[in-house]
Amino acid sequence: MPLPIFISLLESSRLEQQQISIYITHATLQGIVSNLHPDAVELRTNDGKRCVVALDKIEAIITL
């Protein structure tokens, strides 16, 4: 289960259209949250592509 602080940061990115970095094992993803689902987050990356990440795989989030 994702930490409540992660959900809060993801929701803020979605509402405020603020860019974030999401750290998962062996990768870092940057973008703006476009959708937040109960078990996954959908990012719009800097080059306009969609990326879906399982919430339980997120290790850290940095707001930019």
N, C-alpha and C positions, 0 to 999 in steps of 0.2 A: 504494500500500500504506500502511495507517495506521501511524503511529508506535507503537512498543511501549509508550510511556508512555500513549498514548491508550487502548490496550487494557487496560492495568493500571488506569487510572482508571475506565473503564467497568465492568470486572469488580468493582472495589471497590464501586461504586454498586449493582450488582446484588446482591452478597452481603450488604452491610451496609444495604441499603435507604436509602442516603444520596442526597440530592437533588444534582443537578448542573445546570450550564448548559452547553449545547453551542452553539458559534458556527459558523454556516455563512454563506456569502455572503448578505448582506442580511437575515439573520434570526438570532434567538437563541431557543433552545428550552430550557425547564426541565422537569425531571422526574426520575424514578427509573428506572434501567435495569431492564426486566423480562426482556428476552432479548438475548443477544449472539450474533450469527451471524458466520460468516467474513467476510461482506462488508457487513453492516448491523447497526445497533443499534435495538432497539425500546424506546421510552420510554413510561412512563405519566405523562402530564402532571398538573399540579396539579388540573385539573378532571376527571381520570379518563379522558381520551381517550388513544387509542393514537397514537403517532407513530413512523414508521420512517425512519431516516436512513442513507444510504450512508456507510460508514466513510471512504471516500476524499474525501468532501465536507466532513468536519469540519476546521475551521481551528483551533479552540481549545476547551478544556474547563476549566471552573472548578468545583471542589467547593464546595458551600455548607454 
